[in-house]
Amino acid sequence: MRYNHYIIGDLVQAPMLETIRLFPEYYSSGATFHLPETPSLRHFEINHNISLSDVVVQWDNLTYFEDCLNSPDDILTILYAARRLVTGRFHNVQKTSNEELPESAAHATHTSLKHLFISSRDNPHLFTFINLFDFPSLESFIFDSNRSPYFPKAGLISLFARSQSLVSLDIRVLAEDQDLIDLLEKLPSITDLSISSVTYNANPMTDKFLNHLAAELPVTKGILFGFLPCLEILHFTGIRNFAWSSLLGILEGPVQDVGIRHPYFDSPVDNTAPAGIKRKRRLRCTSLTIYSVPGDYIDRDVLLSLMRIREAGVNVEILSNQGDLIQLSLSYHGL
């Protein structure tokens, strides 16, 4: 069966076509989608019932690509062919039977990619393929391996070293707190961080991680350094593996920090700041979604501090499978 016989007949040219979505209900061996002349194609989506190797279209001007059940070779194919790609979403990347790179593989710089999503399970060689590329324009990265015991710290560090424009990271992994700290130390430009972990074991959101995040940051000639110096927004989804009091350290920084900057961003510099001075960070927004058991309320003293922090203008939201945990805790404590 050839999909073009049922969808587009014998057509091979579609010069004005901008969007293709292929969602066949079932896959037949040898089925193809053949539409080789699509110079205006910008948006392409495909699901797991057809293989990318069975698709023939024109990738030259593609800006959005999304696929399910990719192989690492498929990712290489798209990154090499779609050099104007802005958003790439690769779901359920499969473990390759061949750990070696294809002979045609070569290091390249992909200058247009800004948003990258990869989900994969038990694929320790995935980043051997991904790290053939430099992504100088990459702004946001989502990596989902929450069902996998394998945490590719070295591969991620290598990717981040070549992606210094990255400002948004969403990481869904099973990892130890120190592994996550080691990873994030390579990302001083991050402003928006999301962490998701669904187990007690290998859950990086611990007192150790929060205390590391709460440490004072050194300022020299108006430049902010240290661990995640640009971080403004923190999201966490998962099982609570930390004391409620550890949250306060990342929320009680100064409200006013005008003039302090990090060298990755252009902003006013306070050159009068004494060398060696340290500042507490200030998170603009903290959002937690906690998988908790009934009766797991926020401690009373922590709750009172959270209310003061909210009144100071900091956005703090803590949800649980029971509802708004701040409101539930206020009622529990009679406040």
Backbone torsions as a table, in degrees:
resi	resn	phi	psi	omega
1	MET	NA	132.1	174.3
2	ARG	-112.4	125.1	-175.0
3	TYR	-61.2	-31.0	-178.1
4	ASN	-67.7	-24.9	176.7
5	HIS	-64.9	-30.9	-176.2
6	TYR	-97.3	-23.3	-174.7
7	ILE	-104.1	-47.7	-172.1
8	ILE	-127.3	9.9	178.5
9	GLY	61.7	-133.7	-178.1
10	ASP	-96.2	13.6	-178.2
11	LEU	-65.4	134.3	176.2
12	VAL	-124.2	-8.5	-179.7
13	GLN	-121.8	134.1	174.5
14	ALA	-146.1	74.6	-170.2
15	PRO	-65.2	-21.3	-178.8
16	MET	-103.6	-2.4	-176.6
17	LEU	-69.7	126.1	-177.6
18	GLU	-110.4	-25.3	-174.2
19	THR	-132.7	133.3	173.2
20	ILE	-129.9	128.9	172.5
21	ARG	-125.5	118.2	-179.5
22	LEU	-108.5	111.5	178.4
23	PHE	-131.2	64.5	177.7
24	PRO	-64.7	147.1	-177.2
25	GLU	-74.7	-23.8	178.9
26	TYR	-151.0	162.7	-178.2
27	TYR	-111.3	133.3	176.9
28	SER	-117.9	130.4	-178.8
29	SER	-56.0	130.4	-179.3
30	GLY	90.2	-4.7	179.1
31	ALA	-69.1	140.4	-179.8
32	THR	-136.6	160.1	168.8
33	PHE	-120.1	114.8	-169.6
34	HIS	-122.4	102.4	177.6
35	LEU	-145.0	76.2	-164.9
36	PRO	-72.8	-20.8	-175.8
37	GLU	-112.3	89.4	179.9
38	THR	-132.8	69.4	-173.4
39	PRO	-65.8	-19.7	-178.9
40	SER	-97.2	4.2	-176.0
41	LEU	-62.5	123.4	-179.9
42	ARG	-116.4	-30.8	-169.4
43	HIS	-130.3	125.0	-178.0
44	PHE	-137.8	125.3	175.6
45	GLU	-127.5	143.9	-178.8
46	ILE	-147.4	142.2	178.4
47	ASN	-105.7	-173.6	-167.2
48	HIS	-75.8	-2.3	-177.9
49	ASN	-90.1	7.3	174.0
50	ILE	-146.3	137.8	-177.0
51	SER	-85.2	143.9	178.4
52	LEU	-60.5	-29.9	178.9
53	SER	-66.9	-15.6	179.0
54	ASP	-99.1	12.6	-179.3
55	VAL	-113.5	129.6	176.1
56	VAL	-124.9	105.9	174.4
57	VAL	-139.9	177.9	179.9
58	GLN	-97.9	116.5	-173.1
59	TRP	-92.3	-5.1	-166.1
60	ASP	-52.0	-42.7	-173.7
61	ASN	-109.5	16.0	-178.8
62	LEU	-65.6	134.4	176.8
63	THR	-116.1	-18.4	-179.4
64	TYR	-135.2	128.7	177.6
65	PHE	-136.8	135.1	176.9
66	GLU	-141.7	132.2	-177.2
67	ASP	-147.1	154.9	178.6
68	CYS	-119.8	145.7	-178.2
69	LEU	58.9	52.2	174.9
70	ASN	-77.0	163.9	162.2
71	SER	-108.8	159.6	175.0
72	PRO	-55.9	-32.9	176.9
73	ASP	-62.1	-36.9	178.1
74	ASP	-61.6	-41.0	179.7
75	ILE	-62.0	-44.1	177.6
76	LEU	-59.6	-43.4	-179.3
77	THR	-55.9	-47.2	-178.1
78	ILE	-68.8	-44.0	-176.6
79	LEU	-66.8	-34.9	176.6
80	TYR	-72.0	-40.3	-172.2
81	ALA	-84.7	-38.1	-174.8
82	ALA	-98.7	80.7	-173.8
83	ARG	-79.6	-5.2	174.6
84	ARG	-106.1	11.5	-178.3
85	LEU	-61.4	130.9	177.9
86	VAL	-104.2	-40.0	-178.4
87	THR	-126.0	125.7	175.8
88	GLY	-125.0	124.0	-179.8
89	ARG	-123.3	114.5	-175.5
90	PHE	-120.0	105.1	-176.0
91	HIS	-93.3	141.7	171.3
92	ASN	51.2	53.8	178.3
93	VAL	-64.0	124.9	-173.4
94	GLN	-83.8	153.4	176.3
95	LYS	-68.8	126.8	-178.2
96	THR	-78.3	142.6	177.4
97	SER	-75.9	-18.6	179.9
98	ASN	-114.1	115.1	-177.5
99	GLU	-78.1	-12.4	-177.5
100	GLU	-86.8	148.1	175.4
101	LEU	-70.9	147.8	175.2
102	PRO	-61.4	152.4	-177.1
103	GLU	-59.6	-30.2	-177.9
104	SER	-79.6	-7.6	-176.3
105	ALA	-65.9	135.6	178.5
106	ALA	-147.0	150.6	178.9
107	HIS	-64.9	139.4	-177.9
108	ALA	-148.7	160.3	174.4
109	THR	-109.9	123.9	177.3
110	HIS	-103.2	104.7	-168.7
111	THR	-83.9	-16.8	-172.8
112	SER	-101.3	-18.5	-174.5
113	LEU	-65.2	123.6	-179.7
114	LYS	-113.9	-29.4	-174.2
115	HIS	-131.6	123.4	-176.0
116	LEU	-130.7	129.1	175.4
117	PHE	-123.0	130.0	176.4
118	ILE	-136.9	126.5	169.4
119	SER	-119.7	136.4	-175.6
120	SER	-157.2	155.4	179.7
121	ARG	-135.0	128.2	176.0
122	ASP	53.4	52.1	-179.1
123	ASN	-128.8	76.2	-173.5
124	PRO	-67.0	-14.4	-177.2
125	HIS	-103.5	6.7	-176.7
126	LEU	-56.3	-45.6	-173.9
127	PHE	-77.0	-11.0	169.0
128	THR	-60.2	-35.4	179.3
129	PHE	-82.2	-48.9	-176.7
130	ILE	-59.5	-37.6	-172.8
131	ASN	-81.3	13.0	166.1
132	LEU	-73.4	-14.0	-173.0
133	PHE	-114.9	144.8	164.7
134	ASP	-98.2	141.4	-179.4
135	PHE	-125.5	76.7	-175.0
136	PRO	-66.3	-18.0	-178.3
137	SER	-104.1	2.3	-174.8
138	LEU	-63.7	123.1	-178.0
139	GLU	-107.6	-34.0	-177.9
140	SER	-136.9	141.2	-178.9
141	PHE	-139.0	128.0	173.9
142	ILE	-115.6	124.2	178.2
143	PHE	-126.2	120.4	-175.9
144	ASP	-119.4	108.0	172.8
145	SER	-134.4	36.1	-172.1
146	ASN	-62.3	-22.2	179.9
147	ARG	-95.5	4.7	-175.8
148	SER	-110.8	136.0	176.0
149	PRO	-76.6	-7.9	-176.5
150	TYR	-92.5	122.0	178.1
151	PHE	-109.9	109.3	-173.6
152	PRO	-82.0	64.2	-174.7
153	LYS	-59.0	-46.9	-177.4
154	ALA	-62.8	-41.4	179.4
155	GLY	-65.9	-39.5	178.6
156	LEU	-67.6	-42.1	178.5
157	ILE	-60.4	-41.5	178.5
158	SER	-62.9	-42.3	177.9
159	LEU	-62.6	-45.9	-176.3
160	PHE	-66.9	-30.1	179.4
161	ALA	-64.1	-22.1	-179.5
162	ARG	-110.2	17.8	-178.2
163	SER	-136.0	61.8	-171.6
164	GLN	-79.4	3.5	173.5
165	SER	-94.6	0.1	-173.9
166	LEU	-65.3	126.1	178.9
167	VAL	-121.7	-16.9	-177.6
168	SER	-129.2	124.9	179.9
169	LEU	-130.3	126.7	175.0
170	ASP	-120.1	111.1	-173.3
171	ILE	-123.7	122.8	-175.9
172	ARG	-119.6	94.1	-168.8
173	VAL	-142.4	164.0	165.6
174	LEU	-101.7	110.4	-174.7
175	ALA	-151.2	155.1	173.6
176	GLU	-78.6	154.9	-177.5
177	ASP	-59.2	-40.4	-177.9
178	GLN	-67.4	-35.0	177.2
179	ASP	-63.0	-41.2	179.5
180	LEU	-68.6	-39.5	176.5
181	ILE	-60.3	-46.3	179.0
182	ASP	-58.4	-40.4	-179.0
183	LEU	-67.3	-48.0	-174.3
184	LEU	-72.1	-21.1	175.5
185	GLU	-64.0	-17.2	178.3
186	LYS	-89.7	4.1	-173.7
187	LEU	-127.5	64.3	-178.6
188	PRO	-67.5	-14.1	-176.6
189	SER	-86.8	-6.8	-174.7
190	ILE	-65.6	129.8	174.0
191	THR	-109.8	-25.0	-175.0
192	ASP	-129.7	115.8	-176.0
193	LEU	-124.3	128.9	174.4
194	SER	-120.7	132.0	179.2
195	ILE	-125.0	134.2	177.0
196	SER	-134.0	129.9	177.4
197	SER	-151.8	131.1	-168.1
198	VAL	-110.1	13.7	179.0
199	THR	-132.8	160.6	171.9
200	TYR	-71.0	-43.0	178.5
201	ASN	-74.1	142.0	180.0
202	ALA	54.5	44.3	176.8
203	ASN	-107.5	111.5	-171.7
204	PRO	-76.9	-13.3	-176.1
205	MET	-84.6	81.3	-175.1
206	THR	-118.7	175.4	174.2
207	ASP	-58.7	-39.0	180.0
208	LYS	-60.2	-46.1	-179.5
209	PHE	-65.1	-46.0	-178.7
210	LEU	-65.2	-37.9	177.8
211	ASN	-66.6	-36.3	176.7
212	HIS	-65.3	-38.9	179.1
213	LEU	-69.7	-28.2	-177.4
214	ALA	-84.7	-6.3	-177.1
215	ALA	-61.9	147.2	177.9
216	GLU	-64.7	147.2	-177.4
217	LEU	-106.3	132.0	179.2
218	PRO	-72.2	142.4	176.9
219	VAL	-123.4	126.4	177.1
220	THR	-130.0	118.2	-178.0
221	LYS	52.5	43.5	175.5
222	GLY	79.1	4.3	-178.8
223	ILE	-106.0	129.3	-176.0
224	LEU	-92.4	131.2	180.0
225	PHE	-125.9	-175.7	176.2
226	GLY	105.5	-159.6	-175.4
227	PHE	-82.6	117.9	-179.7
228	LEU	47.6	58.1	-173.7
229	PRO	-67.0	-20.1	-177.8
230	CYS	-99.3	1.1	-173.8
231	LEU	-62.7	129.6	178.0
232	GLU	-122.1	-29.3	-174.3
233	ILE	-128.4	129.4	178.6
234	LEU	-126.8	126.6	174.5
235	HIS	-119.6	138.5	173.9
236	PHE	-137.0	136.2	174.5
237	THR	-130.1	124.7	178.1
238	GLY	156.0	-164.0	-179.3
239	ILE	-84.9	134.0	-179.4
240	ARG	-69.2	123.7	-179.3
241	ASN	-128.3	29.0	-176.0
242	PHE	-144.7	159.3	175.0
243	ALA	-77.1	143.0	180.0
244	TRP	-57.4	-34.1	-178.0
245	SER	-64.7	-24.3	-179.9
246	SER	-67.1	-21.6	178.7
247	LEU	-66.1	-32.7	-172.8
248	LEU	-62.4	-31.8	-177.8
249	GLY	-62.3	-28.7	-179.2
250	ILE	-94.5	-0.6	-176.2
251	LEU	-115.4	-11.7	-171.6
252	GLU	-102.2	21.5	176.6
253	GLY	-71.2	173.6	-177.6
254	PRO	-69.0	146.6	178.4
255	VAL	-75.2	-34.4	-175.5
256	GLN	-100.3	119.5	176.9
257	ASP	-138.8	31.1	-180.0
258	VAL	-63.1	137.3	178.5
259	GLY	97.5	-16.4	178.4
260	ILE	-92.6	134.5	-178.5
261	ARG	-142.1	172.6	171.9
262	HIS	-116.5	146.5	-175.1
263	PRO	-62.3	-13.5	178.7
264	TYR	-76.1	-13.3	-175.1
265	PHE	-127.2	146.7	176.8
266	ASP	-89.1	115.5	177.0
267	SER	-158.3	168.2	-177.4
268	PRO	-58.3	146.2	-179.2
269	VAL	-115.3	130.7	174.9
270	ASP	-93.2	88.4	-176.1
271	ASN	-73.0	-3.2	178.3
272	THR	-89.7	-5.3	-179.4
273	ALA	-63.5	125.8	-177.9
274	PRO	-61.5	142.4	176.9
275	ALA	-61.6	137.1	176.4
276	GLY	90.2	-4.0	179.5
277	ILE	-67.7	151.8	178.5
278	LYS	-123.5	145.7	179.0
279	ARG	-127.8	145.6	169.7
280	LYS	-75.9	145.8	177.2
281	ARG	-72.8	163.8	176.4
282	ARG	-132.3	110.5	175.4
283	LEU	-85.9	131.0	178.9
284	ARG	-75.0	-34.2	-174.4
285	CYS	-149.1	132.3	174.7
286	THR	-129.6	124.3	-178.4
287	SER	-128.8	121.8	-179.6
288	LEU	-121.0	133.9	170.8
289	THR	-118.3	108.3	-171.0
290	ILE	-104.6	129.2	171.3
291	TYR	-85.2	100.4	-171.6
292	SER	-122.7	167.1	176.2
293	VAL	-98.5	155.6	177.5
294	PRO	-53.9	135.9	179.7
295	GLY	95.9	-4.2	178.6
296	ASP	-87.5	77.4	-178.5
297	TYR	-94.1	157.9	176.9
298	ILE	-69.6	137.4	-179.8
299	ASP	-57.1	145.2	-173.5
300	ARG	-59.9	-46.2	-177.5
301	ASP	-67.1	-36.3	176.5
302	VAL	-66.7	-39.7	-179.6
303	LEU	-61.4	-43.3	178.1
304	LEU	-61.7	-39.7	177.6
305	SER	-66.3	-39.6	178.6
306	LEU	-61.6	-38.3	179.3
307	MET	-66.3	-38.9	177.4
308	ARG	-65.6	-39.8	179.2
309	ILE	-64.2	-41.7	176.2
310	ARG	-60.5	-43.4	-179.2
311	GLU	-63.7	-24.6	178.7
312	ALA	-80.9	-1.5	174.9
313	GLY	103.1	4.6	178.7
314	VAL	-87.9	131.8	-178.9
315	ASN	-83.5	110.4	179.2
316	VAL	-123.4	123.5	179.7
317	GLU	-131.6	126.5	178.2
318	ILE	-128.8	112.0	-179.9
319	LEU	-110.7	157.0	174.1
320	SER	-139.9	176.6	177.2
321	ASN	-67.9	-6.3	176.1
322	GLN	-96.7	-13.4	-178.7
323	GLY	131.3	-154.3	178.7
324	ASP	-71.7	108.2	-172.3
325	LEU	-71.3	-27.5	176.3
326	ILE	-66.9	-46.7	179.0
327	GLN	-65.5	-41.3	178.5
328	LEU	-62.6	-38.8	-179.8
329	SER	-71.0	-36.2	175.7
330	LEU	-60.4	-44.3	178.7
331	SER	-65.9	-40.7	-179.4
332	TYR	-61.4	-41.0	-178.5
333	HIS	-87.7	0.2	179.0
334	GLY	69.9	33.7	-177.5
335	LEU	-102.6	NA	NA
